[in-house]
Amino acid sequence: MDTTQSELPVARSAIRKVAFRLVPFVALMFFINYLDRTAIGFAAPNGMNDDLALSAAQFGFASGVFFVGYILLEIPSNLALHRFGARRWLARIMISWGIVALLFTWVQNFEQLVALRFLLGVAEAGFFPGAILFLSLWVPSQYRGRILMLFYLAQPLTTVIGAPLAGALIQQHGVFFGLEGWRFMFMGVAIPAIAVGIIAWFYLKDKPSDAKWLTLEEQTWLTSALEAERQTTAGNQKHVSVRFAFTSGRVWMLSFIYFGFIYGLYALAFFLPTIIEGFQAQTGTTYDVFQKGLITAIPYLPAAFVMYFWSRDAGKRGLKTWHIAIPALAGAASIPVALFTGSPVATIAVITITACAIFAALPNFWTLPTQFLTGVAAAAGVALINTVGNLAGFSAPYITGAVHDWTGGYEVPMFIVGGFMLLSAMLMILLARSNRVRLPSAEATVAAPVGDIR
C-alpha cells in the first residue's frame, strides 16, 4: 500500500511547525485588524454618538465608508503584495492602519469621523486577502482548510476577548489627559497595531526556504509539494493571469456568495452593541460598559467552537456543498427570528446561531479560490472576491441604519440581512449543481485539494 503525503513524517512535522510558528502570529494580526475596524461599534453606544451628535444613519454611513477606501485599493494592494513579498507588505499595511486608527482618539465631528474611517479603509486595504494568500502559499492544498480554520478563529475570538477589553478601556474615563473613555479605547486598540506591524517585518518569512526553523528536509518537502501543485494548477496558463481572475464566472459567483456572508457579519458586528443597549429599556436593567462587552461576546465563543468542529468535519469527509450552504440557510433563518423572541436571553441565543452559521462557512469557503487560481491570478482573484464581499461591509451598516431610521426598528433591516444570506446559500447550491464546483470525496482529500473547483 502506497504511503500518501499526509502520512509522511516530514509532512506532519512541516505542517505542524507552520501551524505553530506562522498561524498564531498572522491570527494575532487579524485579531488586531478586526478589532480596529469594528471598534467604532463599541464606541457608538458608549459616548461617541452622543458626543459627536450622530444619528443612526450617520453612524451607519461612517461605519460603512471604511469599505469605500478599502475596496478602491484592495486589488492594487494584493498585486503589490505579490510583487514585493507578503512580509514587507503585510507589515506596511499594519503600521499604516495603526497610525490612522490612533487619530480616532481626537475626532471631533461627523465629517472628521467619515474622513478617518475612509483613510482607515485605505490603510487596511489588502490585509485580509493578503493574509489568506500568504498562508495559502505556505501549505499544500490538502492542509489549507485546517490552516485557514486556525487563522479564522481570530475573528470570533476578537469579539470574545475584544468586546470585554473594549468595555474595560471605555471605563477608563479621564485616566489619560482627561480623555473620554471611548477615545481612550481607540488609543488602546491602535497602538498594538503599530507595534505588531514592526515585529512582523522581522518575524514573517516569504517562503519555506527562508524559514530557519524548518529542517532542510522539511524545507525541501514543502517547496517541492507547493511547486508541484503550482505547476498542476498552472497547466492551463490562463489560470495565472489577472485577466482570467477578472473574467472568470467562478470567481464572480464566489464573490457574490461571500457578499451575503459579509453582509450578515458586519450587520451583527456594528449593531449588536446598540441592540444590547435596547435590552436595558426592555428589562429595566442597567449594564455597565464591561457587562455590555461580555454580553456582546456571548455569541462568538460558541461560534469559535462550531467553526473548529465544522471545519474538522469538512476535512474528514471532504468539503461538501452543504458545508457552506447549510450555515448560510441557518443564518438566513435565524437573523429575522432574533427580533421576535420576546426576551434578551432568547435574542442572544438566536444571534448565537447566526454567528455560528457565518463562522462555520467562512474558512471552508476560502479554501475554494486557490484551488483553480495560482500566481498573480490568485492574488487578483482572492482580492476581487474579498472586494465584492466587502461591498457588503459598506452597504450593511448604512442600509441597516438608514432603514432603522425610516421604520423605527430593526425588523426590516434584519429581514434584508437574512435575504442576502439566503441568496448565498442558493448561489452555492447552483454553483455546485452546475458542475462549476466539484467537491471531492473524503478519500480524495488525503492527497487531493479540498474543494477542487472545475
C-alpha positions in Angstrom: 0.0 0.0 0.0 1.5 3.4 -1.0 2.2 5.9 1.6 0.4 9.2 0.9 1.9 12.6 1.5 -0.2 13.2 4.6 1.3 10.1 6.2 4.9 11.1 5.7 6.6 12.1 9.0 8.3 15.1 7.2 4.9 16.3 6.1 3.4 16.1 9.5 6.3 17.9 11.1 6.5 20.6 8.5 2.7 21.4 8.7 2.8 21.3 12.5 5.7 23.8 12.5 3.9 26.1 10.1 0.7 25.9 12.2 2.6 26.8 15.4 5.1 29.4 14.1 3.1 31.3 11.5 -0.6 30.9 12.1 -0.8 32.3 15.6 1.1 35.4 14.6 -0.9 36.0 11.5 -4.0 35.4 13.5 -2.9 38.0 16.1 -2.5 40.4 13.2 -6.1 39.6 12.1 -7.3 39.9 15.6 -6.0 43.5 15.9 -7.2 44.2 12.3 -10.8 43.2 13.1 -10.8 44.9 16.5 -9.6 48.2 15.0 -12.1 48.2 12.2 -15.1 47.3 14.5 -14.0 49.5 17.5 -16.5 52.1 16.3 -19.3 49.7 17.1 -18.2 49.6 20.8 -17.7 53.4 20.9 -21.0 54.3 19.4 -23.4 53.5 22.3 -20.8 54.4 24.9 -20.5 58.1 24.4 -19.3 58.6 20.8 -22.7 59.0 19.2 -23.8 61.5 21.9 -20.5 63.5 21.9 -20.5 63.8 18.1 -24.3 64.1 17.8 -24.7 61.2 15.3 -27.9 59.8 14.1 -28.2 56.0 13.3 -27.9 56.7 9.6 -24.8 58.9 10.2 -23.2 56.2 12.3 -24.0 53.6 9.7 -22.5 55.7 7.0 -19.4 56.4 9.0 -19.1 52.7 9.8 -19.5 51.7 6.1 -17.4 54.3 4.4 -14.4 52.4 5.7 -15.1 49.9 2.9 -15.0 52.5 0.1 -11.3 53.2 0.7 -10.7 49.5 1.4 -12.4 48.5 -1.9 -10.7 51.1 -4.1 -7.2 49.8 -3.1 -7.9 46.1 -2.4 -6.8 44.6 -5.7 -3.8 47.0 -6.3 -2.7 46.2 -2.7 -2.8 42.5 -3.2 -0.9 42.8 -6.5 1.7 44.9 -4.7 1.9 42.1 -2.1 2.6 39.6 -4.9 5.3 41.8 -6.3 7.1 43.0 -3.1 6.5 40.0 -0.8 4.0 39.3 1.9 6.3 40.0 4.8 7.1 43.6 3.8 3.6 44.4 2.5 1.6 43.0 5.5 3.9 44.8 7.9 3.5 48.1 6.0 -0.3 47.7 6.0 -0.4 47.1 9.7 1.8 50.1 10.7 -0.2 52.3 8.3 -3.6 51.4 9.7 -2.3 51.6 13.3 -1.3 55.3 12.7 -4.7 56.2 11.2 -6.5 54.3 14.0 -4.7 56.3 16.6 -6.0 59.5 15.1 -9.6 58.4 16.1 -8.6 59.4 19.6 -9.1 63.1 18.7 -12.0 63.0 16.3 -14.3 66.0 16.9 -17.3 65.7 14.5 -19.1 63.6 11.9 -17.0 64.9 9.0 -13.7 64.0 10.7 -15.1 60.6 11.6 -16.0 59.9 8.0 -12.6 61.1 6.7 -10.8 58.9 9.2 -12.9 55.8 8.5 -12.2 56.3 4.8 -8.5 56.6 5.4 -8.5 53.6 7.7 -10.0 51.5 4.8 -7.3 52.8 2.5 -4.6 51.8 5.1 -6.0 48.4 5.7 -6.7 47.6 2.0 -5.3 44.2 1.1 -4.6 42.9 4.6 -7.2 40.1 4.8 -6.8 38.7 1.2 -3.0 39.1 1.6 -3.1 37.1 4.8 -5.2 34.4 3.2 -2.8 34.3 0.2 0.3 34.3 2.4 -0.9 31.2 4.4 -2.0 29.5 1.2 1.5 29.8 -0.2 2.9 28.0 2.8 0.9 24.8 2.8 -0.3 22.3 0.1 -4.0 22.5 -0.6 -4.9 19.3 1.3 -3.9 21.1 4.5 -5.2 24.5 3.6 -8.6 24.2 5.1 -7.1 23.3 8.5 -4.6 26.1 8.4 -7.3 28.7 7.4 -9.6 27.5 10.1 -7.0 28.1 12.7 -6.3 31.5 11.3 -10.0 32.4 11.1 -10.5 31.5 14.8 -9.1 35.0 15.4 -12.3 36.7 14.1 -14.9 35.3 16.6 -12.2 35.5 19.4 -11.8 39.1 18.6 -15.2 39.7 19.9 -14.9 37.2 22.7 -11.8 38.9 24.0 -12.1 42.3 22.3 -15.6 43.2 23.4 -14.8 42.9 27.2 -11.4 44.5 26.5 -13.0 47.5 24.7 -15.5 47.8 27.6 -12.7 47.8 30.1 -10.8 50.5 28.2 -14.0 52.6 27.8 -14.4 52.5 31.6 -11.1 54.3 32.0 -12.7 57.7 31.6 -10.4 60.6 32.2 -7.3 58.5 33.2 -5.2 59.7 30.3 -5.1 63.5 29.9 -8.8 63.7 30.6 -9.8 61.6 27.5 -13.4 60.3 27.4 -13.5 56.5 27.8 -14.4 55.8 24.1 -11.4 57.9 23.0 -9.1 56.1 25.3 -10.4 52.8 23.8 -9.5 53.9 20.3 -5.9 54.7 21.5 -5.7 51.4 23.3 -6.6 49.3 20.3 -4.4 51.3 17.8 -1.0 51.2 19.5 -0.7 47.3 19.3 -1.2 47.5 15.5 1.9 49.7 15.1 3.9 47.5 17.5 3.0 44.2 15.9 3.5 45.6 12.4 7.1 46.4 13.3 7.6 42.9 14.7 6.0 41.4 11.6 8.7 42.9 9.4 11.3 40.8 11.1 9.3 37.7 12.2 7.5 36.7 9.0 9.2 34.9 6.1 8.0 34.9 2.5 8.7 31.2 1.7 9.7 27.9 3.3 13.3 28.1 2.0 13.7 31.3 4.1 12.5 29.7 7.4 15.4 28.7 9.6 13.0 27.0 12.0 12.3 24.3 9.3 14.8 21.5 8.8 16.4 21.1 5.3 14.2 18.1 4.7 11.0 20.0 5.7 12.0 22.9 3.5 12.6 20.6 0.6 9.3 18.8 1.1 7.2 21.9 1.4 8.9 23.6 -1.6 8.6 20.5 -3.8 4.9 19.9 -2.8 4.0 23.6 -3.4 5.8 23.8 -6.7 4.2 20.6 -8.0 0.8 21.9 -7.1 1.6 25.3 -8.7 2.6 23.6 -12.0 -0.5 21.4 -12.0 -2.8 24.4 -11.4 -0.9 26.5 -14.0 -1.2 23.7 -16.6 -3.8 25.9 -18.2 -1.9 29.1 -18.5 -5.0 31.4 -18.4 -5.3 30.5 -14.7 -2.2 32.5 -13.9 -3.3 35.8 -15.4 -5.1 38.8 -13.9 -7.4 38.8 -16.8 -8.6 35.3 -16.1 -9.4 36.2 -12.5 -11.4 39.2 -13.6 -13.4 37.4 -16.3 -13.9 34.0 -14.5 -17.6 33.2 -13.8 -16.4 31.1 -10.9 -14.6 34.0 -9.3 -17.7 36.3 -9.6 -20.0 33.6 -8.3 -17.8 33.1 -5.3 -17.7 36.9 -4.9 -21.5 37.1 -4.6 -21.6 34.1 -2.2 -19.1 35.9 0.0 -21.1 39.1 -0.2 -24.0 37.5 1.7 -21.9 36.2 4.5 -20.1 39.5 5.0 -23.4 41.4 4.9 -24.6 39.3 7.9 -21.2 39.5 9.7 -21.0 43.3 9.7 -24.7 43.9 10.4 -24.1 42.0 13.6 -20.6 43.5 14.4 -21.7 47.1 14.1 -25.2 47.0 15.5 -25.1 44.2 18.1 -23.8 46.6 20.8 -26.6 49.0 20.0 -29.2 46.2 20.1 -27.9 45.2 23.5 -28.3 48.8 24.6 -32.0 48.3 24.0 -32.2 45.4 26.4 -31.8 47.9 29.2 -35.1 49.6 28.3 -36.8 46.3 27.7 -35.9 44.8 31.1 -35.4 47.9 33.2 -31.8 46.7 34.0 -28.7 48.8 33.7 -25.5 47.3 32.5 -22.1 48.9 32.9 -19.8 49.1 29.9 -17.8 46.0 30.8 -21.0 43.9 31.2 -22.2 45.1 27.8 -18.9 43.9 26.4 -19.4 40.5 28.0 -22.9 40.2 26.6 -21.6 41.2 23.1 -19.1 38.4 23.3 -21.6 35.7 24.1 -22.5 34.7 20.5 -18.9 34.5 19.4 -17.4 31.9 21.8 -19.8 29.1 20.7 -19.1 30.3 17.1 -15.4 29.6 17.5 -16.1 26.1 18.7 -18.6 25.4 15.9 -16.2 26.8 13.3 -13.4 24.5 14.6 -15.5 21.3 14.6 -17.4 22.1 11.3 -14.0 22.7 9.6 -12.7 19.4 11.0 -15.7 17.6 9.6 -15.1 19.2 6.2 -11.5 17.9 6.4 -12.5 14.4 7.3 -15.4 14.0 4.8 -14.0 16.2 2.1 -15.6 19.6 1.6 -19.2 19.2 0.5 -21.6 21.8 -0.8 -23.7 21.6 2.4 -20.6 22.6 4.5 -21.2 26.1 3.1 -24.9 26.1 2.1 -26.4 24.8 5.4 -24.7 27.5 7.5 -26.0 30.1 5.0 -29.5 28.8 5.4 -29.2 28.7 9.2 -28.0 32.3 9.2 -30.8 33.4 6.8 -33.5 31.9 9.1 -32.1 33.0 12.5 -31.4 36.7 11.9 -35.0 37.7 11.4 -36.2 35.3 14.1 -34.0 37.1 16.7 -36.3 40.1 16.6 -39.4 38.3 17.6 -38.1 36.2 20.5 -39.5 38.4 23.3 -36.6 38.3 25.7 -33.0 39.3 25.8 -31.9 35.8 26.6 -33.7 34.3 23.6 -32.5 37.1 21.4 -28.9 36.4 22.3 -29.5 32.7 21.8 -30.8 33.2 18.3 -28.0 35.6 17.4 -25.5 33.0 18.6 -26.9 30.6 16.0 -26.4 33.3 13.4 -22.8 33.9 14.5 -22.1 30.1 14.5 -23.6 29.8 10.9 -21.4 32.6 9.5 -18.2 31.4 11.1 -18.8 27.8 10.2 -18.9 28.6 6.5 -16.1 31.2 6.1 -12.9 29.1 6.5 -14.3 26.4 4.3 -15.3 29.0 1.7 -11.8 30.4 1.5 -10.3 27.0 0.5 -12.1 27.3 -2.8 -10.4 30.1 -4.8 -6.8 29.0 -4.6 -7.8 25.5 -6.0 -8.1 26.9 -9.5 -6.0 30.1 -9.3 -2.3 30.5 -9.0 0.4 33.2 -9.2 -0.8 36.7 -9.9 -4.3 35.3 -10.8 -4.6 34.0 -7.2 -3.6 37.4 -5.8 -6.1 39.2 -8.1 -8.9 36.6 -7.7 -8.8 36.4 -3.9 -8.7 40.3 -3.7 -11.6 40.5 -6.1 -13.7 38.1 -4.1 -12.9 40.0 -0.9 -13.6 43.3 -2.6 -17.1 42.3 -3.8 -17.7 40.8 -0.4 -16.7 44.0 1.4 -19.2 46.0 -0.6 -21.5 44.4 1.9 -19.2 45.9 4.6 -20.2 49.3 3.3 -23.8 48.7 2.5 -24.8 46.6 5.6 -24.2 49.2 8.3 -25.5 52.1 6.1 -28.7 50.3 4.9 -29.3 48.9 8.4 -29.0 52.3 10.0 -31.0 54.1 7.3 -33.9 51.6 7.3 -33.9 51.7 11.1 -34.3 55.5 11.0 -37.1 55.1 8.3 -39.0 52.3 10.0 -38.2 53.0 13.7 -37.0 49.4 14.3 -34.6 46.7 13.3 -37.2 44.3 11.9 -36.9 45.2 8.2 -33.1 45.6 8.2 -32.7 42.2 9.7 -35.0 40.6 7.1 -32.8 42.2 4.5 -29.7 40.6 6.1 -31.5 37.2 6.1 -32.3 37.7 2.4 -28.7 38.2 1.4 -27.6 35.1 3.4 -30.4 33.1 1.7 -29.0 34.2 -1.6 -25.5 33.0 -0.7 -27.0 29.5 0.1 -28.9 29.4 -3.2 -25.8 30.5 -5.3 -23.6 27.9 -3.6 -26.1 25.1 -4.5 -26.4 26.5 -8.0 -22.7 26.6 -8.4 -22.2 23.0 -7.3 -25.1 21.6 -9.4 -23.9 23.4 -12.5 -20.7 21.4 -12.1 -18.7 24.5 -11.8 -17.5 23.4 -8.3 -16.7 19.7 -7.9 -16.1 18.8 -4.3 -14.2 15.5 -3.8 -14.9 12.6 -1.6 -13.3 12.2 1.8 -10.8 9.8 0.4 -9.7 12.3 -2.2 -8.8 14.9 0.4 -5.9 12.8 1.6 -3.8 13.5 -1.5 -6.0 16.0 -3.4 -7.2 19.5 -2.7 -10.1 20.2 -0.5 -12.7 21.9 -2.6 -11.4 21.1 -6.1 -13.1 23.6 -8.4 -13.8 22.7 -12.0 
